[in-house]
Amino acid sequence: LRQIADSGRTVIATIHQPSSAVFDMFDDLLLLQKGGQVVFHGELGTESSHLVKYFETCSGTKIDRGENPANWMLKVLGAKDENDFSEVYNESDECETVAQKLTDAKEQRDASKEVKFATEFAAPKVVRRMELSKRLNLIYWRSPAYNLVRILISAMIGTILGAVFVDNRRPDEMSETEITSVLATIFISFIITGVLSITSVLPVMLEIRDVFYRHQAAGMVNYTALALGLGVAEKWFIVLSSTAFCVMFISLSGIYGQFGSSVAFWGFFTLNIAIYSYFGQAFTCLVQGMGTAQILASVFIGLNNFFSGYIVRPQFMEGLFQFTFWITPGHYVYEGMVASIFTGDNRTVHASLHSEFADYLNCTALELATDDCKGSVEDFVTMFFGNNFPLGENRTTLDAIVLFIILIVSRILTWWALKKFRYTS
């Protein structure tokens, strides 16, 4: 800072009780007492000689040899003294001198020294936004407690859930219980990783948000640039977390069919993590404290738990619950994942006695008794969800479009909240 000042630029610094070496680097001092009243404003002098002389004259207190002038002046101000140092300063020659200097500077302005710039900022808007994105990317890479941990946990969850099916990977024939357990595991997989994503992003986003408020007040960062930068920085770790989970889960469980179906499964899983993460950012920006953001996150988690289509199947939702089914992101995630894996799956599922699947297949008592009541995996999935999870490429495309729209809504909410609200911790 001293070198910058020596180059001809003005440096203003707020400092409290500096060392004598640092204090000697300053040219001038503006000293305020409680209440914001000026008690000294002027040149410090060599080794603070001017400041020391002024306060020794005002207070009658001498500085000890080797004592730090910065500490000494505060001790003088804090002493029980009848002097009102602000009034003393206002009536002093130092105050008159500063006032005269300010008047001269206004009246005798040198136009050649005036600093002018063609634009408000040194770089174009696009460059500034790119630089902020780079900065946020760097911050994320330097946050292993947040990013490395969630990637490792995603891989661990995928390993644990996939290992359930290691002994019976992709059998040609299944019972109703077996295929139901596969559907349940897929449901659990995106719920657990979603909860992990939204709960871990809240404290990180709260810290970034509070720093942003300070930077924005200083004119350094724009809300649009931050909203875009957050989306870019977060997406790489979302993709890595999703990939870590899907590689372990798909390979161990054997639920894969064709390569395209596995890619589609990964795509929907990635969208799920992204939606949870980005809504976590939005909730943090929309409300003041962590507690309220956690409540909103809990509501979001609850909606996805109950109305994605497994705990309460679509055919059993009536009235208002039908509405929640159609607005819940988890519905489209689950439907997309199920359709990606089981569309065209002609493996055999044996119906149980008196089951819904047996009724769906119109099996006779003889067929049930001889275990000849059977249908395909695709038939079972269609029956299980009451034909509310249509299988096929058209449906997965529609699910993907809806999820992208929900993703955009979450980003708009974050942008709008950063623009409108200024919370203080």
Buried (B, 14 or more C-beta within 10 A) or exposed (E): EEEEBEEEEEEEEEEEEBEBEBBBEBEEBEBEBEEEBBBBBBBBBEEBEBBBEBBBEBBEBEBEEEEBBBBBBBBBBEEEEEBEBBEBBBEBEBBEEBEEEEEEEEEEEEEEEEEEEEEEEEEEEEEBBBEBBEEBBEBBEEBEEBBEEBBEBBBEBBBBBBEBBEEEEBEEEBEBEBBBBBBEBBBEBBBBBBBBBBBBBBBBBBEBBEEBBEEBEEEEBBBBBBBBBBBBBBBEBBBBBBBBBBBBBBBBBBBBBEEEBBEBBBBBBBBBBBBBBBBBBBBBBBBEEBEEBBEBBEEBBEBBBBBBBBEBBBBEBEEEEEEBBEEBBBBBBBBBBBBBBBBEBEBBBBBBEEBBBBEBBEBEEEBBEEEEBBBBBBBBBBBBBBEBBBBEEEBBEBBBEBBEEBBEBBBEBBBBBBBEBEBEE
